[in-house]
Amino acid sequence: MLISENNAPVPENLNRIMNQKGLKQLFVAKQAGLTGQQMTDMLNGRRLIKVSDLLSLSDVLGVSVSDLCARAEPGGSGT
């Protein structure tokens, strides 16, 4: 199993939430106790996202861990 398969869908959700809130990747990384490179590696599937990372990131972003881990609805419309 690839790291990206294990992490999915967290990177997509992180990017979406950061964009919605107008936050920069480096700002979020530093607030969560990560380096910019660690954050980039997580978002690009080169680093396993640990539970401790999820807890820190959810706190910084003001969302729940389940928001970060939620899978998109089939069809994507949500109606």
Protein Blocks (a to p, Z undefined) as FASTA:
>chain_A
ZZklmmpcklmmmmmmmmmnopafklmmmmnopafklmmmmmnopaccdfklmmmmmmmn
opafklmmpccdehjloZZ
